Each structure stands twice: as structure tokens, then as C-alpha cells.
């Protein structure tokens, strides 16, 4: 397995004059500032030409794309911490896997039976998984975003947050224009630069976008058929294993010791782990035990296909929402066990936990404040070393206090 701060009293007339003068002065300052920013932004864009040229973009395409481009001021007002990394998984799932979304997902699955069937035949990805991603990403194609993707990407790159990534995406968007995959007006998407119904970044479009029945550039903005084909292709190229569930709800035997989280299915069977629906565990393959709300909540085995979904978005909460929504769309009630009330750690607390785990040799990832598999396994290893039971890998205030020696 592939192992987120004495008053002055003005006479009325003096105050009006003073405020009027202040407003005029402020306006002048803003004009100068905006011009300076525009000049700096334009210089930044011109500095991207060598990268674009190396990617095969012509000067004509480059100049046309950046002509009149200005920073998007709304980008700086958007949160950098995505909800799926800072909200507890039960809370996130309550908003993502709703009865309304399940009902709509079933209707969309029926409407797109043909394209979904063709995509599944080509790539081995179940229709309900593709529909679930379409639902989570763009409300089944109805909320794909209307921001100018090229402007958004350039603004992100210029502001310096993950600048290298956004420069690469900006250049990838230019390649799309150069190759005629989209015209300038089509490049619309979210505030983060993801485009169309599947919410592909430009680099993902170049790698994974696929036409439903071939011929012409995939249209992920207007064609739901091309969108579902592209999502299935993305998952297939991200390691999807046909016939393997992404998430299986299980019941742990009494006295389970939580010593191991990553085992093959044969070993899980030997340990007495059973599916809650009574079906058999897969005959082959491996899975990780995942307790997203700790030992008092539902227990799951997650497979390589869970990891394939995480390639779309690296959040465990996101992958769980897709997998559980897909199960509900397909008529499978999951989870059956109730969710306990859990309090999520703040991003700062998670970063502190990651650093403390790293200092003790349990964690080797970045201190990004995001709880993923590496952090979960590190918590599990620390719990085992400290004799904590149950060693469920669940990051809590208690774990953080213990790491701090309190």
C-alpha cells in the first residue's frame, strides 16, 4: 500500500474639510499604489516568458494571454486552510454526505448511465465513485466557478504562496491555449485555479482530461460526459484497482490490541475483523485500519483505492466523503456505527504535534498542520511506545499534552 491581532475635537466645518482632504489624499495614494502593483505584476508576468517558451508556448499566445491581466484582489481574502483539513471528519461528512446530495447523485447516475458505463469499462472505476467526486467537486457540474483561472493562477504565483506550483499551473494553462484545448474565455474555475466540472488544475487537464467518445479536446466545462470520463481516467492513472472497495466498515473483535494498522486481508481475517454488512473481506490485497473519530467511533479498513481518491485531494476527510457518498448513492448504508462527538485540533496544535512527534523520531513529514496518514501512523507509534490504550492513532488534546510531558 501507499504508505493542514487627550482626543482632538474637530469643529464641524473643519472636520468636513479635513475628511475631504484625507479622502482625496487616500485616493491619490491608492492610485499610486495600484499603479505600482500593476507595474510589478506586469514585470512578474513578463518574467514567466522563459518558462512558457520552454514548455512550447509561442510568443503570440503568451502576449495575448497576459495582455491586460491584473491581480485578482479577491484571492488574498480567501482562506488558505481548506475546511477538510481543519474540521473534524464527522462534522465534514455531515455537510458533504447529505440526503439531498445522495438523491441528486442517484439521479445524475441515471442520467449519465451511458458515459459512466463507458468510463467504467475503460478504467475499472465504479460509476458511483465518479458521480460522488463530481458531486463533491462541483455539485454535479452546477457550481464549477466563474473566476478567470489564468488571472487567479498568476495572482497566486505573484503573491508567493506556493509560488512555484502556481507558476507551473499558469504555464500549463498557457499550454492548453497553445494546443487549442481551450480558448481564453473557457479558462474559468475556482479561486484556487481549479477548472470545470471535475475541478482540474491545468496540469491535471493536460494529464487526465479525456473525451467520452473521442474526437476533439475534452470539454470539462460544458460536457458532463467528458467530465466523468476525465475523473475516471484520473483515478485509473492514480492507481485505482478494479473491484477493490476504497473503504470497508468493519467490526473489531473484543480485546483488539491495535498493535498493527497495515496488514493484508488474510491477516485481518485471522485477527477476527469482520465487515459490518456481513460480506466477506476481499480475497487479496491489503488495507489500513482507520479510526477517524478514535476507537469509540466507526472503524474502517481503507485500501489503495482510498489512496487513489486522495490523489484528487490529499485530505482524509475528502476521501472519506467521496467513498461514503458513493456507497450511499449505490444504496449501501454506511457507516452503520454512530459518530461520537469529537473536537478537532487547531492547525497550530497539529503543527506542534507533528514537530514533537518528529523530535521523538515518529514523524518524518512536513509540519503542515494537516492530519493525514503519516501523522496518524506517527500518533499510533507514539501511543504504542507510551503504553497508551487504545492506540487508535487518533490525534487529540490528550495526545498533545502527553507529548509535551504534561
N, C-alpha and C positions, 0 to 999 in steps of 0.2 A: 504494500500500500504506500501511497504517497504520505510519506510520514513527515484599534483606536488619546483692580479704581476714589473813625468818625465818618459815615456815609456822606456823600455830596448831594445836596438837594438842588435840583435844577428848577429855575423859573420856567413856566410852561413854554414861552416862546423860545427861550434859549435851548430848551430840551429838544424841541422840534427841529430847530436849526442844527443842533449837534447831531441828532439821529440821522437827519437827512444827509449831512456831510459824511457821517460814518458809513451810511449805506452806499453813498457814491464811491467812497474810498475802498470799501469792501468789494464793490463790483469791479473796480479797476484792478484790485489785487487778484480777484478771481479770473479776470480776463488774462492777465499776465501769467498766472499760474497755469491756466488751461492751455494757453499757447505753448508755454514751456513744456508741459506734459505732452502735448501733441507732437512738438518737435522731437522730444526724447523718444516717444513711441514710434514716430516715423523712422528715426535713426535706428532704433532697435529692429524694426521690420526690415529695413534695408540690409541690416547685418545678417539676416537669415538667408540671403540670396545664395551664398556658397553651399549651404546645406541643401537648399532646394535644387540647385543646379546639379549637385552630386546625386540627387535622387531622380534625376531625369526630367525635371521641370524646366520648361522653356522660359526665357526672359519675358516673352509676351504674356504667358499665363501668370507668371509671378507678378508682373507690374499691374495687370488687370485685377488680380485678386486683392492686392494691398491698396489699390487706389482709393483714397478717401476713407480708409479704415481708421477708426479711432478707438480708444479704450472704452470698454463697456463698464460704466460705473457701478452697475448692479452686481458685478462679480464679487467685489470686495465686501458686499453686505451679506453674501451667502455663507452659511456655516461650513467650516472645513471638516467638522466632525459629523460623520453621517449617523443618522439615527440608529442604524442597525449595529453600530459599534458601541453605543452609549446607553441604550435602553435594554432592560432585561429581556431575555428571549421570550418568556411568556407574554410580556407586555407587547413586544414587537409582533409576535404571532397573532395576538388578539386583534391588532389593526390590519394585519396582512391577510389573514385567512378568515374572511368573514363569510357569512351565509350568502350575502349578495354577490360576492366575488366568485364563490363556488357555483352559484346558479348561473351567473354570466359565463363562467368558464365552460360549463356544460353546453350552453347554447352556442358558444363560439366553436367548441369542438365539433358540434354537429354541422355548423355552417361550413367549416373548413375540413370536413372529413376527407375530401379528395386530396388536397395539398398535404394534409397531415399524414395520410396513408402513404403517399409517395415519399415524404421525408422519412417516415419510419422505415420504409422498405430500403431506402438508400443508406440510412445511417444507424438504424437499430435503436433509435431514441423513441421511447413511448410518446404517443400524442399528448397525453395529459401533462407530461413534463414540459413539453414545448409550449402548450397553452398556458401553463402556470407561469412560466417565465414571461410570456407575452403579457399576462395579467399583472404581474408584479412590476414589470418594467414600464409599461405604458398604458395600463388599464385596457388591455386588449386592443391596443392600437389607437385609442382615442385621446391619449394625453402624451404625445411624443415630444412636446416642447416646441416653442416657436422662436427661440433665440438664434441669432446669427452665429453658427458654430465657429466659423473662421474668426470672427471678432472675439468670441469668448475664449477660444484657444490662444489667440495672440495675447489677450489681456492676461490670462493666467501665466503664460510664459514670461511676459514682461514684468509681472509683479514678483516673480521669483519663487513662488511656492511650487515646488516640484517642477522647476523651470525646464529642466532637460526633457522630462516626459512630455510636457505640453509643447515644447518646440518640435519634438518628433511627431506629435499628433498634428500640429499645424502643417508640417511638411507633408505628412501623409494625406491631409485634406487637399493640398495643392496637387499631389499626385493623382488623386481622384479627378480633379478638374482637368489635368493634363491628359489623362487617358479617356476622358469623356464619360466616366462612370456617373457623373452628376454635373448639373450646371450650378452656377453660383447661387441662384435662388433656392435650389434644393437643399443646400447645406444648412439645415435648421435642426435644432435639438435642444438639449437641456443647458442649464447654466454651467454645467461641468464639461460640455462639449460632446456628450453622447448623443447620437443621432437616430432618428427614425423610430419605428415601432419596436425594434429589438434593442434600442439604445446602444448602438455600436459606436465606439470611438472610431475615428478614421482608420487607424491601423487595423482594428478588428474587421472593418468593412473590407479592406484590401485582402485580408487573410481568409475570411469566412463567409462573406456575403455570397449568396447563391440564388440563382433564379429557380423558380418552381419547376418549370418545364424547359429551361434552357432558352437561349437566344436573348440577346440584349443584356445590358447591365442590370444587375439586381436592383430593384426599386424598393428599398426598405422604408420609404416614406409613405408611399401610397398603396403598395401591394401587400396585403396580409399573407398571400400565398408565398411571395418571395421572402417575407419576414420569417414565417415558420420554417421554411427551407433553410434559411440562414442560421436560425437558432439551433436547429438540429445539426447542421454542419459544424457549428462552433463546438457543441458538446462532443460530437464524434471525434473531432480533432483535438479535443482536450482530454481524451482518454475514456470516453464512455464505453462501458462494457454491456453489450446487448444482453437482455434477460436478467440482469442483476438489479435488485432494488437498491435505491440510493439510501433509504432509511427504513429500518425494521424496528417496530416497537417490540420490546421483549420484557419478560418477567424474570427477574433474578432469583435464584434459589435462596432459601433461608440460610443464613450464615455465610453468604458470599463474601469473600475476603478482599476483593478489589485489588488484588496484587498485580494483575495484568490488565492492560487496556487494549492491546493489539494482538489478536490471535486469529487463526484461521477458523472457519466454521466448524470443522470437525472438533477442534478443541473447545469451542463454545458449547457444542452439544455435550461433550464429555463433562463439562462443568455444570450441566443441568440448566443452561439458559434456554428458554423457550419463547417462541413468538406468542404474543397475547391473542392473536387471532386463531391459534391452534394449527396453523400451517407449519410445514417443515422449514427449517432454515435451509438456505441454498446448499446444494451438494458440494460445491467447491468455492474457493476464493477466501478472502479474509475480510475482517471488519474490526472496527474500533468501538469500544464501549463509550457511549456519550450520554452524560447526565446533565443536560443543560440547566436544570434547576437544582442540582445536587441529588444526593441519594434519596431524598424524600419525594422526588418528583418522578415523572415518566423516565424510563430507561430505553435507550435505543442502541442498535448496532448501526454504524454508518460505514459505508463501503467506498470503494474507489469512485463510484458514481456520485457520491456526495462531494468528493473532491473535484470531480469534473464540473459540478454546478458551482463550486467555489471559484473556479477559474473565471466565471462570469462576474462574480463579486466575492471578494475574499472573506466576507463576513459569515460566520457560522449561522447567525440569525437569518441572514438572507437565504442561505442554502436550506435551512430547515423550513422556512416559509414556502419556498418553491416545492420542496418534497412533500410537505404536508398538504399544501393546496392541491398538488397533483393527485395525491391519494384521495382527497375529498371529491375532486372533480370526477375521478374514476369510481366513486361510490364506496370507497373504503373509509370507515370511521377511524380516525387516528388523530391524536392519541386517545386511548381509552382511559388511561390513568389521569387523574386530575392534576392540574398545575398548582403547586404551593405558592404562597406569596413570597417573592424574593426581592431584595433591594440591590440594584446594580451598583457596582463600584464606579466612582467617577474616573474620568480619563486620567487625572493626576494620580489617583490611587493605583490604577492599573500600571501606570509607568513606574511608580515606586515599587510595586510588587515585582515587576519584571527586572528592575535593577537589583533588588535584593535577592531574587532567585538566581540571577546571573552571578552575583558575588559569591553565592554558595555553590556554583557550578551546575545548577539545574537548568538554566535557560541560556540559549545561545543566539536568540533573535534580537531584533531591534527593540528599543524602548519606545514603542509607538502608541501605547495606551489602548491597544486593541486586543481583545481576548480571542485568540484563535487556538488552533490545535497545539502549536508549540508552547503557548502559555499554559494551556490546560494540562498537557503532559508534564510540564515543569512543576505545576502545583501538585499533581499526583505524586511525582517522585519525591517532592519535599514532604508531603504528608506521610508517605511510607517511611521515609528516613526519620521522621519525628514521632512515629508511632501513632499518628492521628487516625482515628477510625470514625466513620468510614472514610477511606482515602478515595474520595469521589472526584478529585480533580476540579472541584468547584471553587472558584475564586470568591472569597468572602472577606468581610472586615476581620473576622476571627483569624483567618489565614494570614492576612497582612499584619495583624498585631503580633502573631506568633513569630513571623519573620523579623519583626522589629524587636523581638525579645521581650515583649510585654506580657 
